[in-house]
Amino acid sequence: STLVYKQYFKFFRFEYASAIAVVMTGVLLLVSLPYIRMISREE
């Protein structure tokens, strides 16, 4: 997330920062959804 911040505010590379943010969101979803399903099955 600091990479996104630096690219956006320090270097004004808005397109690159947006692309990184989208990829990070996708990775976070891929990691968190199986975990949430696993936790909900245990309850």
C-alpha positions in Angstrom: 0.0 0.0 0.0 2.9 2.3 0.5 3.9 1.7 -3.1 0.5 2.9 -4.2 0.8 6.0 -2.0 4.3 6.8 -3.4 3.3 6.3 -7.0 0.2 8.4 -6.6 1.3 11.3 -4.5 5.0 11.5 -4.9 5.5 10.6 -8.6 2.0 11.5 -9.9 1.7 8.2 -11.7 -2.0 7.8 -11.3 -2.5 5.0 -13.8 0.2 2.8 -12.3 -1.1 3.4 -8.8 -4.6 2.5 -9.8 -3.5 -0.7 -11.5 -1.5 -1.7 -8.4 -4.5 -1.0 -6.1 -6.8 -3.1 -8.3 -4.3 -6.0 -8.3 -3.9 -5.8 -4.5 -7.6 -5.8 -4.1 -7.9 -9.0 -6.2 -5.2 -10.7 -4.3 -6.8 -9.8 -1.0 -10.1 -11.2 -2.1 -8.5 -14.4 -3.3 -6.9 -14.9 0.1 -9.7 -13.8 2.3 -12.7 -15.5 0.7 -11.6 -19.1 1.4 -10.7 -18.0 4.9 -14.1 -16.5 5.5 -15.8 -19.7 4.2 -13.7 -21.9 6.4 -14.5 -19.8 9.5 -18.3 -19.8 8.7 -18.4 -23.6 8.3 -16.9 -24.1 11.8 -19.7 -22.1 13.5 
